Amino acid sequence: MHPYGSQVKNFAMDILKQSSKVWVPELTSSLSTMWDTIESDLSEKSSSSYLVPLQKFVFKFLTKCLIGADISSSPDIAESGYIMLDRWLAFQLLPTIKIGVLQPLEEIFIHSFAYPFFLVSGDYNKLSNFVLENGKEVIRRGQTEFGLSQEETIHNLLFVLGFNAFGGFSVFLPSLLGTIAGDETGLQQRLVKEVREKGGSTLTFDSVKDMELVQSVVYETLRLNPPVPLQFARARKDFWLSSHDSVFEVKKGELLCGYQPLVMRDPNIFAEPETFEPDRFVKDKGLLDYLYWSNGPQTGSPSESNKQCAGKDYVTLTASLILAYTFRRYDSISGTSTSITAVENAK
């Protein structure tokens, strides 16, 4: 890895380390606001779309944890910051996403070029100015401890906040909540039992590590619906790539693509791979060696020398905390991948 790339990876890992001090209280505070909003909607109508409250919750808590900034200090960012990130992400991801329009028009007009920056420059500049004004401490660390310029630090902060964290959670959490809310197998009752027996008086990273079923549900959701389905890289040297029954020669410089939804549905590894099995990773923890949603195995460790997601453990622990909080608050929830139709408060 280029030295600059190493500095950036180390900076990202430092941001996460520093944020650990406030991660859980900020998460639960913002999550409480999200569920209050959903309950208020349900008191007036038969269903409540949770996509906007979810994105507001994710944006608020991540900005406080990663940037050290309270979005309430800027009415414009508090009201529309998550929308600005959505637009910025959309123009980056659109060239890689299947839309389903008439081919070859989709390939010609959507997938053949990068969209110009001026389409989102206004949003990006507003977010950059907000970080500059409200993230002085984390900017200082980027400059003094990792040798980045002020501009490089802000760009990397926005990438970690917007693309890695906000973007990833915005895709993953609806899959998780939708899977749980639509379950009719009694899984929710089992989750309620576990989180109330093992959660302790206060939810923490350590307390959810003892919740085997909660973590297994998170892992299984990531297995079937990884938030980043495609990974690309170029071979750094000649090597042989082996599968279960074949060997492929790869030459230095060749472009490689990994498609996670296919990798994690390998029937040689996962029994009934198309089926959501909530206990899968309780019954066989060795399967974590083959859970590759983070661009590396779940048992792996991100470092400056690899391309594994720096926040992979924060993702799984945060999702586990969200489930634990939810089933401390409710005996059950009902809904779909976009809406909540009913909640039953804890007795």
C-alpha positions in Angstrom: 0.0 0.0 0.0 1.2 3.5 -0.8 2.4 5.4 2.3 -0.4 8.0 1.8 -3.0 5.2 1.7 -1.5 3.8 5.0 -1.9 7.2 6.6 -5.5 7.5 5.6 -6.3 3.9 6.8 -4.7 4.7 10.1 -6.5 8.0 10.4 -9.8 6.2 9.8 -9.0 3.6 12.4 -8.1 6.4 14.9 -11.4 8.2 14.3 -13.2 5.0 15.2 -11.0 4.5 18.3 -11.7 8.0 19.5 -15.4 7.7 18.9 -15.8 4.6 21.1 -16.1 6.8 24.1 -19.4 8.3 23.0 -20.7 5.7 20.5 -23.2 3.9 22.6 -24.8 6.9 24.4 -25.1 8.8 21.1 -26.5 5.7 19.4 -29.2 5.1 22.0 -30.2 8.7 22.3 -30.7 9.1 18.5 -32.3 5.7 18.3 -34.8 6.8 20.9 -35.7 9.8 18.8 -36.2 7.6 15.8 -38.6 5.2 17.5 -40.5 8.2 19.1 -41.1 9.6 15.6 -42.3 6.2 14.3 -44.7 5.8 17.3 -46.1 9.3 16.7 -46.8 8.4 13.1 -48.4 5.1 14.1 -50.8 7.0 16.4 -52.2 8.8 13.4 -52.0 6.3 10.6 -51.8 2.5 10.0 -48.1 2.4 9.0 -45.0 4.5 9.3 -42.1 4.6 6.8 -39.0 4.4 8.8 -36.5 5.2 6.0 -36.3 8.9 6.7 -36.3 8.7 10.5 -33.7 5.9 10.1 -31.4 8.1 8.0 -31.8 11.1 10.3 -30.9 8.9 13.3 -27.8 7.5 11.5 -26.7 10.9 10.3 -27.0 12.6 13.6 -25.3 9.9 15.7 -22.5 9.3 13.2 -21.7 13.0 12.8 -21.4 13.4 16.6 -19.3 10.2 17.0 -17.0 10.6 13.9 -16.7 14.4 13.5 -17.4 15.4 17.1 -20.1 17.8 15.8 -23.7 18.4 16.9 -25.8 18.9 13.7 -28.2 21.2 15.7 -25.5 23.9 15.5 -26.4 24.3 11.8 -30.2 24.4 11.0 -29.5 23.6 7.3 -27.3 20.6 8.1 -29.8 19.4 10.7 -32.7 19.6 8.3 -31.1 18.4 5.1 -27.6 17.0 5.8 -28.7 13.4 5.3 -30.3 14.4 2.0 -27.1 16.0 0.8 -25.2 12.8 1.5 -27.9 10.8 -0.3 -27.4 12.9 -3.4 -23.7 12.7 -3.2 -23.8 8.9 -2.9 -26.3 8.5 -5.6 -24.1 10.1 -8.3 -21.1 8.0 -7.2 -23.0 4.7 -7.2 -25.4 5.2 -10.1 -22.8 4.1 -12.7 -22.5 0.7 -10.9 -26.1 0.0 -10.1 -28.5 -2.0 -12.2 -31.6 0.1 -12.9 -33.5 -2.3 -15.1 -34.3 0.0 -18.1 -34.2 -1.1 -21.7 -30.7 -2.3 -22.7 -28.4 -1.2 -24.1 -29.7 2.2 -23.1 -28.8 1.7 -19.5 -25.2 0.8 -20.3 -24.8 3.6 -22.7 -26.4 6.5 -20.7 -25.9 5.4 -17.1 -23.0 3.0 -16.8 -20.5 4.4 -19.3 -19.2 7.5 -17.6 -18.6 9.2 -14.2 -21.1 12.0 -13.4 -19.5 15.5 -13.1 -18.9 16.8 -9.6 -20.7 20.1 -10.2 -24.0 18.2 -9.8 -23.3 17.8 -6.1 -20.6 20.4 -5.4 -23.1 22.7 -3.6 -24.1 20.0 -1.2 -20.5 18.8 -0.7 -19.2 22.3 0.0 -21.9 22.9 2.6 -20.9 19.6 4.3 -17.2 20.5 4.1 -17.8 23.9 5.6 -19.8 22.3 8.5 -16.9 19.9 9.2 -14.3 22.7 9.0 -16.3 24.8 11.5 -17.4 22.1 13.9 -14.8 19.3 13.6 -11.7 21.2 14.6 -10.3 18.6 17.0 -10.5 15.7 14.6 -9.1 17.9 11.8 -6.2 18.8 14.1 -5.4 15.1 14.7 -5.5 14.4 11.0 -2.9 17.2 10.4 -0.6 16.8 13.4 -0.7 13.0 13.9 -1.1 11.6 10.4 0.5 14.3 8.2 -2.6 15.1 6.2 -3.4 18.6 5.0 -6.6 20.3 6.2 -8.2 19.7 2.8 -7.2 16.0 2.8 -8.4 15.5 6.3 -11.9 17.0 5.5 -12.2 14.9 2.4 -11.4 11.7 4.2 -13.7 12.6 7.1 -16.6 13.1 4.7 -15.7 9.8 2.9 -15.7 7.9 6.2 -18.9 9.6 7.4 -20.8 9.7 4.1 -19.7 6.7 2.0 -18.4 4.2 4.5 -20.6 4.7 7.5 -23.8 6.6 6.5 -24.0 4.9 3.1 -23.4 1.4 4.5 -25.8 1.7 7.4 -28.5 3.2 5.1 -28.4 0.1 3.0 -27.9 -2.5 5.7 -30.2 -1.4 8.5 -33.5 -1.5 6.4 -32.6 -5.1 5.5 -32.0 -6.0 9.2 -35.2 -4.3 10.4 -37.3 -5.6 7.6 -36.1 -9.1 8.2 -37.0 -8.9 11.9 -40.3 -7.0 11.5 -41.6 -9.4 8.9 -40.6 -12.6 10.8 -43.4 -15.0 11.8 -41.3 -17.8 13.3 -41.1 -16.6 16.9 -37.7 -15.1 16.4 -38.7 -11.8 18.0 -39.8 -13.6 21.2 -36.4 -15.3 21.4 -34.6 -12.0 20.9 -36.7 -10.4 23.6 -35.7 -13.1 26.0 -32.0 -12.9 25.2 -31.6 -9.1 25.3 -33.4 -8.8 28.6 -31.6 -11.7 30.2 -28.1 -10.8 29.0 -28.2 -7.0 28.5 -27.4 -6.0 32.1 -28.5 -2.7 33.5 -27.0 -0.6 30.6 -26.3 -1.6 27.0 -22.6 -1.6 26.1 -20.4 -3.1 23.4 -19.4 -5.8 25.9 -23.0 -6.7 26.9 -24.1 -7.4 23.3 -21.0 -9.6 22.8 -22.8 -12.1 25.1 -25.9 -12.1 22.9 -25.2 -15.0 20.6 -28.6 -15.0 18.8 -28.6 -11.2 18.3 -25.1 -11.4 16.7 -26.0 -14.4 14.6 -29.1 -12.6 13.2 -26.8 -9.6 12.3 -24.3 -11.9 10.6 -27.0 -13.8 8.7 -28.5 -10.6 7.4 -25.0 -9.5 6.3 -24.5 -12.8 4.6 -27.6 -12.6 2.5 -27.7 -8.8 2.0 -24.1 -7.4 2.2 -24.3 -3.5 2.0 -21.5 -3.4 -0.6 -22.1 -6.3 -3.0 -19.1 -5.6 -5.3 -15.4 -5.2 -4.6 -12.7 -4.4 -7.2 -8.9 -4.6 -7.0 -5.9 -5.1 -9.3 -3.5 -8.0 -8.8 -0.2 -6.8 -7.3 1.6 -9.9 -8.6 1.1 -13.1 -10.5 -0.7 -15.8 -8.5 -3.0 -18.8 -8.7 -6.6 -18.5 -7.4 -8.2 -21.7 -6.2 -11.9 -22.6 -5.8 -13.4 -25.9 -4.6 -12.8 -27.6 -7.9 -10.7 -25.3 -10.1 -7.6 -23.2 -10.2 -7.3 -19.9 -12.1 -4.1 -18.1 -13.2 -4.1 -14.4 -12.4 -1.5 -12.0 -13.8 -0.2 -8.9 -12.2 -2.3 -5.8 -13.1 -5.4 -7.8 -14.0 -8.7 -6.4 -12.7 -10.5 -8.6 -10.1 -14.1 -8.4 -9.0 -15.7 -10.1 -6.1 -19.5 -10.5 -5.9 -20.4 -10.9 -2.2 -24.0 -12.2 -2.5 -22.7 -15.1 -4.6 -19.6 -15.8 -2.4 -21.8 -16.1 0.8 -24.3 -18.4 -0.8 -21.8 -21.1 -1.5 -23.6 -24.4 -0.9 -20.2 -26.1 -0.2 -20.0 -23.9 2.9 -23.5 -22.9 3.9 -26.3 -25.4 4.2 -29.5 -24.2 2.5 -27.6 -21.0 1.5 -30.7 -19.2 0.2 -32.6 -19.6 3.5 -32.4 -17.0 6.4 -31.3 -19.1 9.3 -31.1 -17.0 12.5 -29.1 -19.5 14.5 -26.6 -20.3 11.7 -23.7 -18.6 13.4 -24.6 -19.8 16.9 -24.5 -23.4 15.7 -21.3 -23.1 13.8 -19.0 -20.2 14.6 -16.4 -21.6 12.2 -18.6 -20.1 9.4 -17.4 -16.7 10.4 -14.2 -17.5 8.5 -16.4 -17.4 5.3 -18.4 -14.3 6.1 -16.8 -11.8 3.7 -19.2 -8.8 3.7 -16.4 -6.5 4.9 -14.0 -7.3 2.1 -12.3 -9.9 4.3 -13.4 -12.7 6.7 -15.3 -11.7 9.8 -12.5 -13.3 11.8 -9.9 -11.0 10.1 -8.4 -7.8 11.4 -8.4 -4.5 9.4 -4.9 -3.0 9.1 -3.0 -0.4 7.1 -1.8 -3.3 4.9 -5.2 -4.7 3.8 -8.4 -3.5 2.3 -10.8 -4.8 4.9 -13.4 -2.4 6.2 -11.8 -0.5 9.1 -15.2 -0.3 10.9 -16.3 -3.9 10.4 -16.6 -4.7 14.2 -18.4 -1.4 14.8 -20.9 -2.3 12.1 -21.8 -5.7 13.7 -21.8 -4.4 17.3 -23.8 -1.3 16.3 -26.4 -3.5 14.6 -26.5 -5.7 17.6 -27.0 -2.7 19.9 -29.9 -1.5 17.7 -31.6 -4.9 18.0 -31.0 -5.1 21.8 -32.3 -1.5 22.3 -35.4 -2.3 20.1 -36.4 -5.4 22.0 -35.8 -3.8 25.4 -38.3 -1.2 24.3 -40.8 -3.4 22.5 -42.2 -6.9 23.0 -42.7 -7.1 19.2 -42.6 -5.0 16.0 -44.4 -5.6 12.7 -43.6 -4.3 9.3 -41.7 -4.5 6.0 -38.4 -3.5 4.6 -39.6 0.1 4.5 -42.4 0.5 7.0 -43.4 -0.3 10.6 -47.1 -1.2 10.9 -47.3 -1.9 14.7 -45.3 -2.0 17.9 -46.1 -3.6 21.2 -44.4 -1.8 24.1 -42.5 -3.8 26.6 -44.7 -4.9 29.6 
